[in-house]
Amino acid sequence: MSRRAINFNAGPAALPLPALERARDELLDIGGTGMSILEHSHRGKTYEAVHDEALSLARSLLGVPDTHEVLLLQGGASQQFAMVPMNLMAGRRADYVLTGAWGEKAYAEARIVGETRLACSTKNEAGSYTRVPRAGEWSVDPQAAYVHITTNETIHGVQWHALPETGPVPLVCDASSDVLSRPIDVSRIGLLYAGAQKNLGPAGVVLVVVRKDLLARCPGSVPVIFRYATHAEHRSLYNTAPTFGIYLLRNVLAWVAAEGGAEGMARRNVRKAEALYGVIDEHAGFYRCPIERDSRSWMNVVFRLPDEKLEAQFIAQAREQADIVGLQGHRSVGGIRVSMYNAIEPAQVDVLVDFMRQFVRRHG
Ligand SMILES: *Cc1c(COP(=O)(O)O)cnc(C)c1O
């Protein structure tokens, strides 16, 4: 078997081995058709079965009620920064809550499309983000078209651990980096979007879950390709779908189902988060996590060492001694970031934790 590194990359990120092995085994001939899934028509029976299975697995694993559509689109989560306001503003003002860099980007894009309000930002005096808003710190404009949050800020390591109450105003969630990491109540969400390359599969696919009554909001001035309604009407086959990406996403979702679904993922993810934050807190004079406890991300764990030289050594030695890659913090914030999406095994986090204990013994 070929070597597999312990890959804590932020995205594209590690994929579950069984999903990759299945793709390898089927790559040249899927289902005895004598063709790769890459070579099948998106209108043919073989691909359509994969496509429908991907949609139905997404629906069942996320617990999507009949009131909502499940869509598989392209253009990355960044395209959703534009599509959300194009489809949902309908001449009204939208509220944005910022808890990190991705929310800032979504907000900037929405401001190009229409009127927005910064409902809340937790950016601190140092220009960084270390928490989600506290209860009572912000409120929703009851007239708002929607309220946008980023459920997990991938760069800053800040996660909402409970969805905010927005009353009748639809809640829009960028869940790119924590979708399906634990159960959520989709009935409380107006629209959820998630780029696949963190928790769901390869880059090139975006999952969108949208409440059906919101589809009609889209004005006629929006090009057909950018309307959610178009993709809903065509079961996400309006134009050529990203077939290989959806095939791999299907493999990943089948793996999630076999591992106990969203509850199974939550059990794994809690265990991983407890192990990693545990070693950080145990050596709090050496490793320092700037994120407030109730906002600490289960998916992207950010922390600092006493200085940048030690951080560089930490990254280099992790690679040399334990075959661990992907620990470099985002270039905009520095430090260390451990991205441990669903596919990361608890045992892989244990290897990192052991390395961290040894490192602090040598350098602390
Ligand atoms: C990665 C990420 C994005 C951007 O995704 P693209 O597919 O590169 O557009 C947006 N939001 C969040 C929360 C992310 O983690």
The ligand as an ORCA input file, in Angstrom:
! r2SCAN-3c Opt
* xyz 0 1
  C     -13.241     27.539      2.083
  C     -14.347     28.431      2.488
  C     -14.957     29.303      1.577
  C     -14.488     29.479      0.149
  O     -14.671     28.365     -0.610
  P     -14.337     28.372     -2.185
  O     -14.847     27.049     -2.610
  O     -12.852     28.530     -2.318
  O     -15.053     29.495     -2.800
  C     -16.025     30.055      2.035
  N     -16.457     29.968      3.295
  C     -15.875     29.160      4.190
  C     -16.416     29.100      5.597
  C     -14.814     28.365      3.822
  O     -14.228     27.550      4.709
*
